[in-house]
């Protein structure tokens, strides 16, 4: 009985192997395509992460002129509250004022970066390269009070790899409390 079942198993393997060979030799009925469909979004070059890290390092050190080096002249900075500042000169003036007159010290930690390239915008986002960032902020204000919170930020890059749009999501309540006298 055992010899019979081993023989049957061997026969089945042989039959399956022959069947597979016949399929390999048969011409394909599916059309050959060399096109690859462009995905709506894909990972972008990791070089954009360095820009985000530089923004944080320069903000921490207070080197606001270096902080603005990666911004386009037409940059727009938008907060989740709906407030915004437009133009590199205005953005730099706003942050230089905050960094020198309002914020005594600031640091960032636990940063996470995701560079993506949007090929087909879904609704409101712009096509092109975006750098998405998440990090923890700790700031001491000139009032002597401190605050800490998580923030999310989106940087959009123009064709010259300069940041032309920034969207920052944070909670104003801890900032307002730390600024209160």
PALO-822218 format. One record per atom (N, C-alpha, C): x, y, z; residue number from 0. Coordinates in nm, 4 decimals. Layout:
<pts>
<<X,Y,Z>,NUM>
...
</pts>
This chain:
<pts>
<<0.0821,-0.1189,0.0000>,0>
<<0.0000,0.0000,0.0000>,0>
<<0.0869,0.1257,0.0000>,0>
<<0.1940,0.1184,0.0773>,1>
<<0.2824,0.2330,0.0853>,1>
<<0.3493,0.2579,-0.0490>,1>
<<0.3915,0.1525,-0.1208>,2>
<<0.4557,0.1681,-0.2498>,2>
<<0.3600,0.2293,-0.3502>,2>
<<0.2356,0.1945,-0.3401>,3>
<<0.1354,0.2469,-0.4316>,3>
<<0.1148,0.3962,-0.4092>,3>
<<0.1050,0.4426,-0.2872>,4>
<<0.0806,0.5845,-0.2609>,4>
<<0.2030,0.6678,-0.2981>,4>
<<0.3247,0.6189,-0.2773>,5>
<<0.4452,0.6919,-0.3187>,5>
<<0.4485,0.7015,-0.4707>,5>
<<0.4112,0.5939,-0.5374>,6>
<<0.4060,0.5952,-0.6837>,6>
<<0.3027,0.6931,-0.7354>,6>
<<0.1869,0.7005,-0.6691>,7>
<<0.0828,0.7942,-0.7114>,7>
<<0.1280,0.9388,-0.6900>,7>
<<0.1953,0.9638,-0.5809>,8>
<<0.2454,1.0991,-0.5519>,8>
<<0.3473,1.1398,-0.6575>,8>
<<0.4382,1.0461,-0.6923>,9>
<<0.5389,1.0747,-0.7946>,9>
<<0.4708,1.1051,-0.9280>,9>
<<0.3665,1.0264,-0.9615>,10>
<<0.2944,1.0486,-1.0863>,10>
<<0.2290,1.1866,-1.0876>,10>
<<0.1676,1.2280,-0.9757>,11>
<<0.1036,1.3588,-0.9674>,11>
<<0.2046,1.4720,-0.9856>,11>
<<0.3205,1.4608,-0.9207>,12>
<<0.4251,1.5616,-0.9377>,12>
<<0.4681,1.5711,-1.0833>,12>
<<0.4841,1.4542,-1.1497>,13>
<<0.5239,1.4507,-1.2895>,13>
<<0.4177,1.5166,-1.3770>,13>
<<0.2918,1.4881,-1.3504>,14>
<<0.1812,1.5441,-1.4291>,14>
<<0.1726,1.6957,-1.4106>,14>
<<0.1924,1.7407,-1.2883>,15>
<<0.1875,1.8843,-1.2611>,15>
<<0.3036,1.9541,-1.3284>,15>
<<0.4232,1.8963,-1.3207>,16>
<<0.5415,1.9554,-1.3833>,16>
<<0.5229,1.9658,-1.5337>,16>
<<0.4691,1.8636,-1.5973>,17>
<<0.4457,1.8672,-1.7421>,17>
<<0.3423,1.9726,-1.7769>,17>
<<0.2400,1.9861,-1.6951>,18>
<<0.1356,2.0842,-1.7189>,18>
<<0.1927,2.2253,-1.7098>,18>
<<0.2810,2.2511,-1.6130>,19>
<<0.3432,2.3828,-1.5985>,19>
<<0.4310,2.4149,-1.7180>,19>
<<0.5031,2.3148,-1.7715>,20>
<<0.5873,2.3363,-1.8884>,20>
<<0.5032,2.3774,-2.0079>,20>
<<0.3878,2.3160,-2.0251>,21>
<<0.3008,2.3495,-2.1369>,21>
<<0.2528,2.4940,-2.1259>,21>
<<0.2245,2.5395,-2.0044>,22>
<<0.1796,2.6766,-1.9845>,22>
<<0.2908,2.7754,-2.0148>,22>
<<0.4159,2.7414,-1.9806>,23>
<<0.5274,2.8307,-2.0070>,23>
<<0.5482,2.8497,-2.1567>,23>
<<0.5292,2.7444,-2.2351>,24>
<<0.5539,2.7509,-2.3783>,24>
<<0.4387,2.8157,-2.4542>,24>
<<0.3206,2.8196,-2.3968>,25>
<<0.2046,2.8747,-2.4659>,25>
<<0.2180,3.0259,-2.4757>,25>
<<0.1812,3.0837,-2.5896>,26>
<<0.1900,3.2289,-2.6024>,26>
<<0.0898,3.2969,-2.5091>,26>
<<0.1309,3.4117,-2.4561>,27>
<<0.0459,3.4862,-2.3638>,27>
<<-0.0638,3.5568,-2.4417>,27>
<<-0.1829,3.5573,-2.3858>,28>
<<-0.2950,3.6276,-2.4484>,28>
<<-0.3072,3.7695,-2.3930>,28>
<<-0.2281,3.8024,-2.2888>,29>
<<-0.2326,3.9352,-2.2296>,29>
<<-0.1385,4.0271,-2.3064>,29>
<<-0.1794,4.1512,-2.3317>,30>
<<-0.0911,4.2429,-2.4037>,30>
<<0.0286,4.2803,-2.3168>,30>
<<0.1443,4.2891,-2.3783>,31>
<<0.2653,4.3287,-2.3061>,31>
<<0.2644,4.4801,-2.2908>,31>
<<0.2889,4.5278,-2.1690>,32>
<<0.2944,4.6717,-2.1456>,32>
<<0.4247,4.7066,-2.0783>,32>
<<0.4808,4.8162,-2.1189>,33>
<<0.6024,4.8662,-2.0542>,33>
<<0.5717,4.9936,-1.9762>,33>
<<0.4478,5.0406,-1.9852>,34>
<<0.4081,5.1604,-1.9132>,34>
<<0.3849,5.1289,-1.7662>,34>
<<0.4234,5.2233,-1.6806>,35>
<<0.3877,5.2136,-1.5395>,35>
<<0.3027,5.3358,-1.5083>,35>
<<0.1934,5.3129,-1.4434>,36>
<<0.1012,5.4206,-1.4096>,36>
<<0.1618,5.5040,-1.2970>,36>
<<0.1599,5.6357,-1.3156>,37>
<<0.2120,5.7248,-1.2137>,37>
<<0.1220,5.7197,-1.0906>,37>
<<0.1828,5.7018,-0.9757>,38>
<<0.1091,5.6966,-0.8504>,38>
<<0.0674,5.8378,-0.8091>,38>
<<-0.0416,5.8530,-0.7348>,39>
<<-0.0847,5.9860,-0.6909>,39>
<<0.0216,6.0562,-0.6046>,39>
<<0.0965,5.9767,-0.5273>,40>
<<0.2028,6.0316,-0.4438>,40>
<<0.3110,5.9252,-0.4280>,40>
<<0.4325,5.9713,-0.3999>,41>
<<0.5450,5.8801,-0.3814>,41>
<<0.6441,5.9447,-0.2856>,41>
<<0.7359,5.8655,-0.2344>,42>
<<0.8395,5.9205,-0.1486>,42>
<<0.9273,6.0146,-0.2304>,42>
<<0.9667,6.1255,-0.1709>,43>
<<1.0581,6.2195,-0.2356>,43>
<<1.1988,6.1948,-0.1820>,43>
<<1.2935,6.2636,-0.2413>,44>
<<1.4340,6.2515,-0.2028>,44>
<<1.4512,6.2902,-0.0560>,44>
<<1.5311,6.2143,0.0149>,45>
<<1.5558,6.2398,0.1580>,45>
<<1.6306,6.3707,0.1816>,45>
<<1.6856,6.4325,0.0761>,46>
<<1.7578,6.5594,0.0925>,46>
<<1.6682,6.6683,0.1516>,46>
<<1.5375,6.6564,0.1310>,47>
<<1.4459,6.7574,0.1835>,47>
<<1.4373,6.7522,0.3361>,47>
<<1.4646,6.6384,0.3927>,48>
<<1.4662,6.6259,0.5391>,48>
<<1.5711,6.7180,0.6001>,48>
<<1.6850,6.7322,0.5335>,49>
<<1.7915,6.8202,0.5827>,49>
<<1.7427,6.9648,0.5930>,49>
<<1.6574,7.0075,0.5019>,50>
<<1.6027,7.1430,0.5065>,50>
<<1.5197,7.1606,0.6337>,50>
<<1.4341,7.0649,0.6637>,51>
<<1.3544,7.0723,0.7861>,51>
<<1.4405,7.0753,0.9110>,51>
<<1.5418,6.9901,0.9148>,52>
<<1.6322,6.9876,1.0302>,52>
<<1.7080,7.1201,1.0437>,52>
<<1.7476,7.1793,0.9292>,53>
<<1.8159,7.3092,0.9326>,53>
<<1.7250,7.4195,0.9858>,53>
<<1.5974,7.4164,0.9445>,54>
<<1.5032,7.5156,0.9979>,54>
<<1.5003,7.5089,1.1507>,54>
<<1.4890,7.3885,1.2054>,55>
<<1.4813,7.3736,1.3511>,55>
<<1.6116,7.4156,1.4187>,55>
<<1.7249,7.3756,1.3623>,56>
<<1.8550,7.4107,1.4215>,56>
<<1.8762,7.5618,1.4220>,56>
<<1.8418,7.6289,1.3120>,57>
<<1.8607,7.7735,1.3050>,57>
<<1.7625,7.8489,1.3940>,57>
<<1.6404,7.7986,1.4074>,58>
<<1.5449,7.8612,1.4993>,58>
<<1.5949,7.8455,1.6433>,58>
<<1.6472,7.7284,1.6770>,59>
<<1.6990,7.7039,1.8118>,59>
<<1.8141,7.7996,1.8439>,59>
<<1.9075,7.8145,1.7514>,60>
<<2.0244,7.9004,1.7751>,60>
<<1.9913,8.0484,1.7641>,60>
<<1.8782,8.0820,1.7037>,61>
<<1.8414,8.2225,1.6852>,61>
<<1.9027,8.2840,1.5607>,61>
<<1.9623,8.2022,1.4750>,62>
<<2.0230,8.2512,1.3520>,62>
<<1.9140,8.2622,1.2455>,62>
<<1.8378,8.3677,1.2538>,63>
<<1.7185,8.3815,1.1699>,63>
<<1.7516,8.4113,1.0239>,63>
<<1.8652,8.4753,0.9967>,64>
<<1.9021,8.4979,0.8566>,64>
<<1.9314,8.3645,0.7885>,64>
<<2.0061,8.2761,0.8559>,65>
<<2.0310,8.1421,0.8009>,65>
<<1.9005,8.0638,0.7941>,65>
<<1.8118,8.0849,0.8904>,66>
<<1.6822,8.0178,0.8934>,66>
<<1.6036,8.0462,0.7653>,66>
<<1.6158,8.1680,0.7130>,67>
<<1.5416,8.2063,0.5937>,67>
<<1.6078,8.1686,0.4622>,67>
<<1.7274,8.1131,0.4658>,68>
<<1.8002,8.0825,0.3415>,68>
<<1.7272,7.9866,0.2482>,68>
<<1.6497,7.8948,0.3010>,69>
<<1.5817,7.7950,0.2174>,69>
<<1.4411,7.8366,0.1768>,69>
<<1.4067,7.9649,0.1973>,70>
<<1.2724,8.0121,0.1624>,70>
<<1.2731,8.0874,0.0300>,70>
<<1.1675,8.0691,-0.0472>,71>
<<1.1469,8.1453,-0.1700>,71>
<<1.1005,8.2863,-0.1334>,71>
<<1.1210,8.3802,-0.2234>,72>
<<1.0783,8.5179,-0.1974>,72>
<<0.9274,8.5293,-0.1794>,72>
<<0.8515,8.4393,-0.2424>,73>
<<0.7050,8.4451,-0.2353>,73>
<<0.6462,8.3483,-0.1310>,73>
<<0.7257,8.3083,-0.0342>,74>
<<0.6794,8.2125,0.0672>,74>
<<0.5561,8.2664,0.1403>,74>
<<0.4662,8.1749,0.1737>,75>
<<0.3491,8.2078,0.2557>,75>
<<0.3509,8.1140,0.3753>,75>
<<0.3432,8.1710,0.4958>,76>
<<0.3412,8.0932,0.6205>,76>
<<0.1968,8.0972,0.6724>,76>
<<0.1376,7.9808,0.6890>,77>
<<-0.0022,7.9709,0.7308>,77>
<<-0.0100,7.8885,0.8594>,77>
<<-0.0909,7.9340,0.9541>,78>
<<-0.1167,7.8573,1.0762>,78>
<<-0.2545,7.7942,1.0676>,78>
<<-0.2742,7.6889,1.1441>,79>
<<-0.4034,7.6207,1.1441>,79>
<<-0.5175,7.7105,1.1914>,79>
<<-0.4868,7.8206,1.2552>,80>
<<-0.5908,7.9146,1.2994>,80>
<<-0.6454,7.9958,1.1837>,80>
<<-0.5746,7.9942,1.0695>,81>
<<-0.6160,8.0726,0.9538>,81>
<<-0.5313,8.1967,0.9345>,81>
<<-0.4521,8.2333,1.0351>,82>
<<-0.3618,8.3475,1.0207>,82>
<<-0.2516,8.3123,0.9222>,82>
<<-0.1947,8.4145,0.8586>,83>
<<-0.0850,8.3901,0.7654>,83>
<<0.0019,8.5134,0.7519>,83>
<<0.1220,8.4909,0.7011>,84>
<<0.2166,8.5970,0.6676>,84>
<<0.2685,8.5629,0.5289>,84>
<<0.2721,8.6622,0.4384>,85>
<<0.3120,8.6365,0.2997>,85>
<<0.4367,8.7162,0.2632>,85>
<<0.5267,8.6509,0.1918>,86>
<<0.6498,8.7122,0.1443>,86>
<<0.7651,8.6856,0.2394>,86>
<<0.8808,8.6575,0.1840>,87>
<<0.9981,8.6230,0.2654>,87>
<<1.0348,8.7350,0.3622>,87>
<<1.0293,8.8593,0.3155>,88>
<<1.0632,8.9729,0.4023>,88>
<<0.9705,8.9781,0.5228>,88>
<<0.8413,8.9610,0.5006>,89>
<<0.7432,8.9667,0.6102>,89>
<<0.7563,8.8460,0.7025>,89>
<<0.7783,8.7270,0.6463>,90>
<<0.7944,8.6064,0.7286>,90>
<<0.9178,8.6198,0.8171>,90>
<<1.0291,8.6629,0.7581>,91>
<<1.1519,8.6809,0.8375>,91>
<<1.1336,8.7878,0.9451>,91>
<<1.0687,8.8985,0.9112>,92>
<<1.0460,9.0047,1.0107>,92>
<<0.9618,8.9526,1.1264>,92>
<<0.8559,8.8776,1.0943>,93>
<<0.7691,8.8227,1.1984>,93>
<<0.8480,8.7319,1.2923>,93>
<<0.9222,8.6360,1.2360>,94>
<<0.9927,8.5391,1.3196>,94>
<<1.1142,8.5983,1.3890>,94>
<<1.1831,8.6949,1.3286>,95>
<<1.2938,8.7634,1.3972>,95>
<<1.2413,8.8373,1.5195>,95>
<<1.1278,8.9035,1.5034>,96>
<<1.0661,8.9753,1.6149>,96>
<<1.0257,8.8787,1.7264>,96>
<<0.9598,8.7681,1.6897>,97>
<<0.9173,8.6693,1.7903>,97>
<<1.0391,8.6094,1.8611>,97>
<<1.1397,8.5757,1.7814>,98>
<<1.2574,8.5065,1.8377>,98>
<<1.3395,8.5995,1.9275>,98>
<<1.3445,8.7285,1.8985>,99>
<<1.4259,8.8199,1.9788>,99>
<<1.3484,8.8888,2.0907>,99>
<<1.2184,8.9157,2.0721>,100>
<<1.1427,8.9937,2.1698>,100>
<<1.0424,8.9126,2.2509>,100>
<<1.0021,8.7945,2.2026>,101>
<<0.8965,8.7178,2.2698>,101>
<<0.9495,8.5859,2.3249>,101>
<<1.0286,8.5162,2.2472>,102>
<<1.0799,8.3834,2.2860>,102>
<<1.2226,8.3981,2.3371>,102>
<<1.2443,8.3544,2.4611>,103>
<<1.3783,8.3584,2.5201>,103>
<<1.4635,8.2437,2.4667>,103>
<<1.4080,8.1229,2.4662>,104>
<<1.4788,8.0062,2.4115>,104>
<<1.3755,7.9068,2.3595>,104>
<<1.4185,7.8292,2.2607>,105>
<<1.3285,7.7300,2.2009>,105>
<<1.4117,7.6092,2.1602>,105>
<<1.3532,7.4916,2.1763>,106>
<<1.4211,7.3694,2.1321>,106>
<<1.3177,7.2732,2.0752>,106>
<<1.3687,7.1835,1.9931>,107>
<<1.2841,7.0859,1.9250>,107>
<<1.3422,6.9476,1.9478>,107>
<<1.2558,6.8502,1.9666>,108>
<<1.3039,6.7130,1.9873>,108>
<<1.2042,6.6144,1.9268>,108>
<<1.2480,6.4901,1.9229>,109>
<<1.1635,6.3802,1.8737>,109>
<<1.1068,6.4082,1.7347>,109>
<<1.1894,6.4676,1.6478>,110>
<<1.1395,6.5035,1.5156>,110>
<<1.1292,6.3824,1.4237>,110>
<<1.0262,6.3852,1.3417>,111>
<<0.9970,6.2816,1.2421>,111>
<<0.9728,6.3545,1.1110>,111>
<<1.0325,6.3059,1.0026>,112>
<<1.0207,6.3734,0.8730>,112>
<<0.9746,6.2763,0.7662>,112>
<<0.8904,6.3237,0.6766>,113>
<<0.8424,6.2433,0.5645>,113>
<<0.8412,6.3295,0.4386>,113>
<<0.9414,6.3143,0.3503>,114>
<<0.9391,6.3867,0.2234>,114>
<<0.8544,6.3096,0.1213>,114>
<<0.7565,6.3769,0.0630>,115>
<<0.6718,6.3114,-0.0366>,115>
<<0.6594,6.3998,-0.1606>,115>
<<0.6308,6.3361,-0.2720>,116>
<<0.6057,6.4083,-0.3969>,116>
<<0.4616,6.3812,-0.4362>,116>
<<0.3825,6.4854,-0.4429>,117>
<<0.2426,6.4740,-0.4819>,117>
<<0.2366,6.4905,-0.6336>,117>
<<0.1995,6.3841,-0.7026>,118>
<<0.1878,6.3870,-0.8487>,118>
<<0.0481,6.4276,-0.8935>,118>
<<-0.0517,6.3817,-0.8199>,119>
<<-0.1916,6.4106,-0.8536>,119>
<<-0.2610,6.4616,-0.7274>,119>
<<-0.2718,6.5937,-0.7124>,120>
<<-0.3388,6.6478,-0.5933>,120>
<<-0.4807,6.5941,-0.5810>,120>
<<-0.5210,6.5663,-0.4575>,121>
<<-0.6543,6.5128,-0.4335>,121>
<<-0.7585,6.6232,-0.4259>,121>
<<-0.7231,6.7333,-0.3640>,122>
<<-0.8218,6.8393,-0.3479>,122>
<<-0.7526,6.9748,-0.3412>,122>
<<-0.6997,7.0101,-0.2252>,123>
<<-0.6475,7.1451,-0.2075>,123>
<<-0.4950,7.1532,-0.2070>,123>
<<-0.4268,7.0423,-0.1868>,124>
<<-0.2811,7.0499,-0.1790>,124>
<<-0.2208,7.0740,-0.3167>,124>
<<-0.1047,7.1344,-0.3182>,125>
<<-0.0341,7.1608,-0.4425>,125>
<<0.0432,7.0369,-0.4859>,125>
<<0.0569,7.0204,-0.6160>,126>
<<0.1448,6.9159,-0.6666>,126>
<<0.2882,6.9547,-0.6334>,126>
<<0.3773,6.8581,-0.6340>,127>
<<0.5186,6.8845,-0.6089>,127>
<<0.5659,6.8200,-0.4813>,127>
<<0.6821,6.8635,-0.4371>,128>
<<0.7464,6.8038,-0.3202>,128>
<<0.6995,6.8737,-0.1924>,128>
<<0.6625,6.7909,-0.0961>,129>
<<0.6241,6.8363,0.0378>,129>
<<0.7132,6.7658,0.1389>,129>
<<0.7482,6.8355,0.2441>,130>
<<0.8155,6.7741,0.3582>,130>
<<0.7206,6.7870,0.4762>,130>
<<0.6774,6.6733,0.5285>,131>
<<0.5889,6.6714,0.6443>,131>
<<0.6741,6.6468,0.7680>,131>
<<0.6524,6.7253,0.8706>,132>
<<0.7318,6.7110,0.9925>,132>
<<0.6466,6.7125,1.1168>,132>
<<0.6891,6.6331,1.2138>,133>
<<0.6269,6.6297,1.3459>,133>
<<0.7397,6.6408,1.4466>,133>
<<0.7200,6.7238,1.5509>,134>
<<0.8244,6.7382,1.6525>,134>
<<0.7650,6.7982,1.7791>,134>
<<0.8431,6.7843,1.8838>,135>
<<0.8036,6.8397,2.0127>,135>
<<0.8754,6.9734,2.0308>,135>
<<0.8018,7.0742,2.0750>,136>
<<0.8572,7.2084,2.0981>,136>
<<0.8597,7.2345,2.2480>,136>
<<0.9704,7.2906,2.2934>,137>
<<0.9786,7.3436,2.4292>,137>
<<1.0299,7.4862,2.4148>,137>
<<0.9533,7.5805,2.4685>,138>
<<0.9915,7.7213,2.4566>,138>
<<0.9801,7.7907,2.5908>,138>
<<1.0770,7.8770,2.6175>,139>
<<1.0718,7.9645,2.7348>,139>
<<1.0510,8.1052,2.6809>,139>
<<0.9535,8.1750,2.7359>,140>
<<0.9186,8.3077,2.6876>,140>
<<0.9815,8.4149,2.7752>,140>
<<0.9874,8.5377,2.7253>,141>
<<1.0461,8.6507,2.7985>,141>
<<0.9693,8.6780,2.9278>,141>
<<0.8483,8.6248,2.9387>,142>
<<0.7689,8.6400,3.0617>,142>
<<0.8238,8.5516,3.1742>,142>
<<0.9142,8.4587,3.1406>,143>
<<0.9659,8.3644,3.2387>,143>
<<0.8896,8.2329,3.2397>,143>
<<0.7779,8.2280,3.1695>,144>
<<0.6970,8.1060,3.1627>,144>
<<0.7426,8.0201,3.0453>,144>
<<0.7121,7.8923,3.0564>,145>
<<0.7502,7.7974,2.9513>,145>
<<0.6274,7.7237,2.9002>,145>
<<0.6425,7.6642,2.7853>,146>
<<0.5373,7.5792,2.7302>,146>
<<0.6032,7.4692,2.6490>,146>
<<0.5297,7.3595,2.6368>,147>
<<0.5740,7.2486,2.5536>,147>
<<0.4540,7.1877,2.4847>,147>
<<0.4736,7.1446,2.3619>,148>
<<0.3664,7.0807,2.2871>,148>
<<0.4227,7.0144,2.1623>,148>
<<0.3408,6.9295,2.1032>,149>
<<0.3722,6.8695,1.9743>,149>
<<0.3237,6.9623,1.8648>,149>
<<0.3949,6.9645,1.7538>,150>
<<0.3546,7.0446,1.6392>,150>
<<0.3696,6.9621,1.5126>,150>
<<0.2892,6.9952,1.4153>,151>
<<0.3015,6.9347,1.2825>,151>
<<0.3226,7.0496,1.1849>,151>
<<0.4111,7.0299,1.0873>,152>
<<0.4401,7.1345,0.9893>,152>
<<0.4531,7.0723,0.8511>,152>
<<0.4053,7.1443,0.7505>,153>
<<0.4152,7.1006,0.6112>,153>
<<0.4909,7.2078,0.5336>,153>
<<0.5966,7.1679,0.4649>,154>
<<0.6720,7.2589,0.3790>,154>
<<0.6503,7.2166,0.2338>,154>
<<0.6163,7.3107,0.1475>,155>
<<0.6077,7.2828,0.0035>,155>
<<0.7278,7.3484,-0.0643>,155>
<<0.7886,7.2774,-0.1589>,156>
<<0.9072,7.3263,-0.2296>,156>
<<0.8709,7.3660,-0.3726>,156>
<<0.9284,7.4778,-0.4175>,157>
<<0.9075,7.5200,-0.5557>,157>
<<1.0056,7.4464,-0.6480>,157>
<<1.0084,7.4814,-0.7747>,158>
<<1.0937,7.4138,-0.8731>,158>
<<1.2426,7.4344,-0.8456>,158>
<<1.2779,7.5355,-0.7652>,159>
<<1.4180,7.5624,-0.7290>,159>
<<1.4546,7.5057,-0.5925>,159>
<<1.3702,7.4169,-0.5390>,160>
<<1.3909,7.3555,-0.4076>,160>
<<1.3938,7.4578,-0.2938>,160>
<<1.3191,7.5645,-0.3106>,161>
<<1.3012,7.6633,-0.2043>,161>
<<1.1605,7.6463,-0.1478>,161>
<<1.1453,7.6681,-0.0196>,162>
<<1.0147,7.6552,0.0452>,162>
<<0.9284,7.7750,0.0070>,162>
<<0.8127,7.7471,-0.0536>,163>
<<0.7224,7.8549,-0.0933>,163>
<<0.5895,7.8520,-0.0173>,163>
<<0.5701,7.7499,0.0647>,164>
<<0.4466,7.7402,0.1436>,164>
<<0.4765,7.6607,0.2700>,164>
<<0.4318,7.7143,0.3824>,165>
<<0.4473,7.6468,0.5110>,165>
<<0.3107,7.6474,0.5788>,165>
<<0.2710,7.5314,0.6262>,166>
<<0.1471,7.5220,0.7038>,166>
<<0.1854,7.4619,0.8388>,166>
<<0.1626,7.5362,0.9445>,167>
<<0.2004,7.4900,1.0784>,167>
<<0.0758,7.4697,1.1629>,167>
<<0.0703,7.3510,1.2241>,168>
<<-0.0425,7.3133,1.3090>,168>
<<0.0066,7.3048,1.4525>,168>
<<-0.0484,7.3922,1.5376>,169>
<<-0.0141,7.3880,1.6798>,169>
<<-0.1280,7.4438,1.7614>,169>
<<-0.1166,7.4303,1.8899>,170>
<<-0.2206,7.4744,1.9831>,170>
<<-0.1792,7.6099,2.0402>,170>
<<-0.2584,7.7133,2.0161>,171>
<<-0.2253,7.8481,2.0642>,171>
<<-0.2468,7.8636,2.2146>,171>
<<-0.3288,7.7808,2.2761>,172>
<<-0.3593,7.7984,2.4192>,172>
<<-0.2338,7.7938,2.5067>,172>
<<-0.1432,7.6936,2.4937>,173>
<<-0.0242,7.6956,2.5783>,173>
<<0.0696,7.8131,2.5468>,173>
<<0.0710,7.8576,2.4225>,174>
<<0.1534,7.9731,2.3860>,174>
<<0.0981,8.0994,2.4516>,174>
<<-0.0322,8.1189,2.4400>,175>
<<-0.0957,8.2366,2.5033>,175>
<<-0.0771,8.2362,2.6540>,175>
<<-0.0886,8.1209,2.7156>,176>
<<-0.0695,8.1115,2.8615>,176>
<<0.0742,8.1469,2.9001>,176>
<<0.1718,8.1033,2.8221>,177>
<<0.3120,8.1301,2.8531>,177>
<<0.3471,8.2763,2.8267>,177>
<<0.2734,8.3408,2.7388>,178>
<<0.3007,8.4828,2.7087>,178>
<<0.2294,8.5780,2.8053>,178>
<<0.1317,8.5275,2.8795>,179>
<<0.0553,8.6130,2.9721>,179>
<<0.1451,8.6583,3.0858>,179>
<<0.1291,8.7834,3.1236>,180>
<<0.2116,8.8377,3.2341>,180>
<<0.1474,8.8170,3.3667>,180>
</pts>
